[in-house]
Amino acid sequence: MPKDGFFFDCIVRQEPFDDDHLNPEDNMEEFSLISQADLDFLASSAGELSAKGRGVIAGFGGTALGDISLVPGPGLKHPKGIRDITEWYVSTSSRQDYIHRIFARQCELALTNLERIHAVVGDRVQAVYLCGTDFGTQTSAFCSVKTLRALYFPYYKIINDWIHAHTTWKTFKHSCGAVSKFLPTFIEAGFDILNPVQCSATGMEPEQLKANFGDQLVFWGGGVDTQKTLPFGTPAEVREQVLRRCEIFAPGGGFVFNSIHNVQAQTPVENIVAMIDAVHEFNGCR
């Protein structure tokens, strides 16, 4: 990261590979059975939070099919397999058989781990973050609905179905960008929660999202834009947008207020205060 920078990105460390001898295990190096030490930690943490009356939103890992933040293997010293982001996206079209083999193995491990995790945390978890794979850009998408259904949907459905059959957990899907055309598939796959609800992206108008999907999805986000309004607007503009989004998303439930993705560096403190105050105002707390 630059000395005066605020953001970082993964360095591409793609090693040469032979298309005729690709091994899906190379793209599985960071996926394994959960350790007893990790199970003990999860059980202890869930117990402590539950005893305090806290809601628990958990991220257990191992279910992020094709999450582009993980594909480069940032935690691996010498990542093997297909690790270049561009090459990975190419592979979702040209090497689908290979991707299927990776996802199938990930799914198998995920179900084993989820069963072991549920055995120790039980229903002290309210929702579980499953996947942060982004399907949308600012104006379009990284793939077609056909590709989503052919490549990702079968595994998402298997994981969601297991969770809903064996636990009381709700499932959380993160995807930035213009994803309105994917929402029927996300819902069919069994996801309960959508985040970050990027209302500034094409086709993501909050009124339409609430009208079309408000009885089928919880919108976790969408509360204020973090690309323009929150970092560059006035406190009055922040307040106005927050109140309007709450008016749209809140009726009937199915809304967890949050900004659209992370609050960015150098966002004025007074704008953050205006955001929080507006939520309190809407809820009648002040």
C-alpha positions as CSV (number, residue, x, y, z in Angstrom):
1,M,0.0,0.0,0.0
2,P,1.3,3.5,-0.8
3,K,2.8,5.4,2.2
4,D,-0.1,7.9,2.2
5,G,-2.7,5.5,0.8
6,F,-5.9,4.3,2.4
7,F,-6.6,1.2,0.3
8,F,-4.7,-1.9,-0.6
9,D,-5.1,-4.7,-3.1
10,C,-3.7,-8.2,-3.6
11,I,-0.5,-8.6,-5.5
12,V,-1.0,-11.1,-8.4
13,R,1.1,-14.1,-7.7
14,Q,-0.2,-16.4,-10.4
15,E,2.3,-19.3,-11.1
16,P,2.4,-20.8,-14.5
17,F,-0.1,-23.6,-15.0
18,D,-0.9,-26.3,-17.6
19,D,-4.5,-26.2,-18.8
20,D,-4.3,-30.0,-19.5
21,H,-3.2,-30.8,-15.9
22,L,-5.2,-28.5,-13.7
23,N,-5.7,-29.8,-10.2
24,P,-8.7,-28.4,-8.3
25,E,-6.9,-29.2,-5.1
26,D,-4.6,-26.4,-5.9
27,N,-7.5,-23.9,-5.5
28,M,-8.5,-25.7,-2.3
29,E,-5.3,-25.2,-0.3
30,E,-6.9,-22.8,2.1
31,F,-10.0,-24.9,2.7
32,S,-9.9,-27.6,5.3
33,L,-11.8,-29.3,8.1
34,I,-12.2,-26.9,11.0
35,S,-9.9,-27.6,14.0
36,Q,-11.0,-28.5,17.5
37,A,-9.4,-25.3,18.7
38,D,-11.6,-23.2,16.4
39,L,-14.7,-25.1,17.4
40,D,-13.9,-24.4,21.1
41,F,-13.4,-20.7,20.3
42,L,-16.7,-20.5,18.4
43,A,-18.6,-22.3,21.2
44,S,-17.1,-20.0,23.9
45,S,-17.8,-16.8,21.9
46,A,-21.3,-17.7,21.0
47,G,-22.0,-18.7,24.6
48,E,-20.6,-15.4,26.0
49,L,-22.5,-13.2,23.6
50,S,-25.8,-15.2,24.0
51,A,-25.5,-14.9,27.8
52,K,-25.3,-11.1,27.4
53,G,-28.5,-11.1,25.3
54,R,-26.6,-10.2,22.1
55,G,-27.6,-11.2,18.6
56,V,-24.9,-13.2,17.0
57,I,-24.0,-12.7,13.3
58,A,-21.3,-15.3,12.4
59,G,-18.8,-15.8,9.6
60,F,-17.6,-19.3,9.8
61,G,-15.7,-19.3,6.5
62,G,-15.5,-22.1,3.9
63,T,-18.6,-21.1,2.0
64,A,-17.4,-18.2,-0.1
65,L,-17.6,-19.8,-3.6
66,G,-15.4,-17.8,-5.9
67,D,-15.1,-14.7,-3.6
68,I,-12.7,-12.6,-5.6
69,S,-11.1,-11.2,-2.4
70,L,-10.0,-14.7,-1.6
71,V,-9.2,-16.2,-5.0
72,P,-5.7,-14.7,-5.1
73,G,-4.8,-16.6,-1.8
74,P,-3.7,-13.6,0.2
75,G,-3.0,-15.7,3.2
76,L,-0.9,-18.3,1.3
77,K,2.8,-18.1,0.8
78,H,2.8,-19.8,-2.6
79,P,-0.7,-20.0,-4.0
80,K,-1.2,-22.6,-6.7
81,G,-3.9,-23.1,-9.2
82,I,-5.8,-20.3,-10.9
83,R,-5.2,-17.2,-8.7
84,D,-5.0,-14.3,-11.1
85,I,-8.4,-12.4,-10.9
86,T,-8.7,-11.9,-14.6
87,E,-7.8,-15.5,-15.3
88,W,-10.4,-16.6,-12.7
89,Y,-13.2,-14.6,-14.4
90,V,-12.1,-16.1,-17.7
91,S,-12.3,-19.5,-16.1
92,T,-15.9,-19.1,-15.1
93,S,-16.7,-19.1,-18.8
94,S,-13.9,-21.2,-20.4
95,R,-13.1,-23.7,-17.6
96,Q,-16.5,-24.3,-16.0
97,D,-15.8,-28.0,-15.5
98,Y,-12.7,-27.1,-13.4
99,I,-14.7,-24.5,-11.4
100,H,-17.4,-27.0,-10.7
101,R,-14.9,-29.5,-9.3
102,I,-13.6,-26.8,-7.0
103,F,-17.1,-25.7,-5.8
104,A,-18.2,-29.3,-5.3
105,R,-15.3,-30.0,-3.1
106,Q,-15.7,-26.7,-1.2
107,C,-19.4,-27.5,-0.7
108,E,-18.6,-31.0,0.6
109,L,-16.2,-29.6,3.2
110,A,-18.5,-26.7,4.1
111,L,-21.4,-29.1,5.0
112,T,-19.0,-31.2,7.2
113,N,-17.8,-28.1,8.9
114,L,-21.3,-26.6,9.3
115,E,-22.5,-29.8,11.0
116,R,-19.6,-29.7,13.4
117,I,-20.0,-26.0,14.1
118,H,-23.8,-26.3,14.7
119,A,-23.1,-29.1,17.2
120,V,-21.2,-26.7,19.4
121,V,-22.9,-23.3,18.9
122,G,-26.5,-24.5,18.3
123,D,-29.1,-21.8,17.9
124,R,-27.1,-19.1,19.7
125,V,-26.3,-17.8,16.2
126,Q,-29.1,-15.8,14.5
127,A,-27.5,-15.3,11.1
128,V,-24.5,-16.6,9.2
129,Y,-22.5,-14.8,6.5
130,L,-22.0,-17.3,3.7
131,C,-20.6,-15.6,0.7
132,G,-19.1,-12.3,-0.4
133,T,-18.8,-13.1,-4.1
134,D,-19.7,-9.9,-6.0
135,F,-21.8,-10.4,-9.1
136,G,-22.5,-6.7,-10.0
137,T,-20.5,-3.8,-11.3
138,Q,-21.7,-0.1,-11.1
139,T,-23.7,-0.5,-14.2
140,S,-23.8,-4.2,-15.2
141,A,-22.7,-7.6,-14.0
142,F,-19.8,-10.0,-14.0
143,C,-21.8,-12.8,-15.5
144,S,-25.2,-13.7,-16.9
145,V,-28.1,-15.1,-14.9
146,K,-27.6,-18.3,-16.9
147,T,-24.0,-18.6,-15.7
148,L,-25.1,-17.8,-12.1
149,R,-27.6,-20.6,-12.2
150,A,-25.3,-23.1,-13.9
151,L,-22.2,-22.5,-11.9
152,Y,-23.0,-21.1,-8.5
153,F,-26.7,-21.8,-7.8
154,P,-26.5,-25.6,-7.2
155,Y,-23.9,-25.2,-4.4
156,Y,-25.5,-22.2,-2.9
157,K,-28.8,-24.1,-2.7
158,I,-27.2,-27.2,-1.1
159,I,-25.6,-25.1,1.6
160,N,-28.7,-22.9,2.3
161,D,-30.9,-26.0,2.3
162,W,-28.8,-27.7,4.8
163,I,-28.7,-24.7,7.1
164,H,-32.5,-24.2,6.9
165,A,-33.2,-27.9,7.5
166,H,-30.9,-28.3,10.5
167,T,-30.6,-24.9,12.1
168,T,-32.6,-21.7,12.9
169,W,-29.9,-19.5,11.3
170,K,-30.7,-17.0,8.6
171,T,-28.2,-16.8,5.7
172,F,-26.5,-13.7,4.5
173,K,-25.4,-13.0,0.9
174,H,-23.1,-10.1,0.1
175,S,-22.9,-8.8,-3.4
176,C,-22.1,-5.3,-4.5
177,G,-23.3,-3.6,-7.6
178,A,-26.2,-3.9,-10.0
179,V,-27.6,-7.3,-8.9
180,S,-31.4,-6.8,-9.2
181,K,-31.6,-9.3,-12.0
182,F,-29.9,-11.9,-9.8
183,L,-32.2,-11.5,-6.8
184,P,-34.9,-14.1,-7.9
185,T,-32.0,-16.6,-8.1
186,F,-30.6,-15.6,-4.8
187,I,-34.0,-16.1,-3.2
188,E,-34.5,-19.4,-4.9
189,A,-31.1,-20.5,-3.7
190,G,-32.3,-19.9,-0.1
191,F,-30.6,-16.6,0.9
192,D,-32.5,-14.6,3.5
193,I,-30.4,-11.4,3.6
194,L,-28.9,-9.2,0.9
195,N,-26.0,-6.8,1.6
196,P,-24.9,-4.0,0.9
197,V,-27.9,-3.0,-1.3
198,Q,-26.0,-0.6,-3.5
199,C,-28.8,1.7,-4.5
200,S,-26.6,3.9,-6.7
201,A,-26.0,1.0,-9.1
202,T,-28.0,0.6,-12.2
203,G,-31.4,-1.0,-11.6
204,M,-31.1,-0.9,-7.8
205,E,-33.7,1.8,-7.1
206,P,-34.8,1.3,-3.5
207,E,-38.5,1.7,-4.2
208,Q,-38.4,-1.1,-6.8
209,L,-36.3,-3.3,-4.6
210,K,-38.7,-3.0,-1.7
211,A,-41.8,-3.4,-3.9
212,N,-40.5,-6.4,-5.8
213,F,-38.5,-8.3,-3.1
214,G,-39.3,-6.8,0.3
215,D,-41.4,-9.8,1.4
216,Q,-38.7,-12.3,0.4
217,L,-35.4,-10.7,1.4
218,V,-34.0,-8.7,4.3
219,F,-32.2,-5.7,3.0
220,W,-29.1,-5.2,5.2
221,G,-27.7,-1.9,4.0
222,G,-28.8,0.7,1.5
223,G,-29.1,3.2,4.3
224,V,-26.8,5.9,2.9
225,D,-24.4,6.1,-0.1
226,T,-20.7,5.8,0.8
227,Q,-19.4,6.8,-2.6
228,K,-20.9,10.3,-2.7
229,T,-23.4,11.3,-0.1
230,L,-21.7,10.3,3.1
231,P,-18.1,11.3,2.2
232,F,-18.9,14.4,0.1
233,G,-22.4,15.6,1.1
234,T,-23.4,18.0,3.8
235,P,-24.9,16.8,7.1
236,A,-28.3,17.9,5.9
237,E,-28.0,15.9,2.7
238,V,-26.9,12.8,4.7
239,R,-29.9,13.2,7.1
240,E,-32.3,13.6,4.2
241,Q,-31.0,10.5,2.4
242,V,-31.0,8.4,5.6
243,L,-34.6,9.3,6.5
244,R,-35.8,8.7,2.9
245,R,-34.1,5.2,2.8
246,C,-35.6,4.3,6.2
247,E,-39.1,5.4,4.9
248,I,-38.7,3.1,1.9
249,F,-37.1,0.0,3.4
250,A,-38.4,-0.1,7.0
251,P,-42.2,-0.5,6.5
252,G,-43.3,-4.1,7.2
253,G,-39.8,-5.1,8.5
254,G,-37.1,-6.8,6.6
255,F,-34.6,-3.9,6.9
256,V,-31.4,-3.6,8.9
257,F,-30.0,-0.1,8.6
258,N,-26.4,0.1,7.4
259,S,-24.4,2.2,5.1
260,I,-23.8,0.9,1.6
261,H,-20.5,-0.9,2.3
262,N,-17.7,0.5,4.5
263,V,-17.4,4.1,5.6
264,Q,-14.5,5.4,3.6
265,A,-11.3,7.1,4.9
266,Q,-11.6,10.9,5.4
267,T,-15.4,10.8,5.7
268,P,-16.3,13.9,7.8
269,V,-17.1,13.0,11.4
270,E,-20.1,15.4,11.3
271,N,-21.6,13.3,8.4
272,I,-21.3,10.1,10.4
273,V,-23.0,11.8,13.4
274,A,-25.7,13.1,11.0
275,M,-26.3,9.5,9.8
276,I,-26.6,8.1,13.3
277,D,-28.8,11.0,14.5
278,A,-31.1,10.5,11.5
279,V,-31.6,6.8,12.3
280,H,-32.4,7.7,15.9
281,E,-34.8,10.4,14.6
282,F,-36.6,7.9,12.4
283,N,-36.9,5.4,15.3
284,G,-38.3,8.1,17.6
285,C,-35.4,7.9,19.9
286,R,-34.9,11.6,20.1
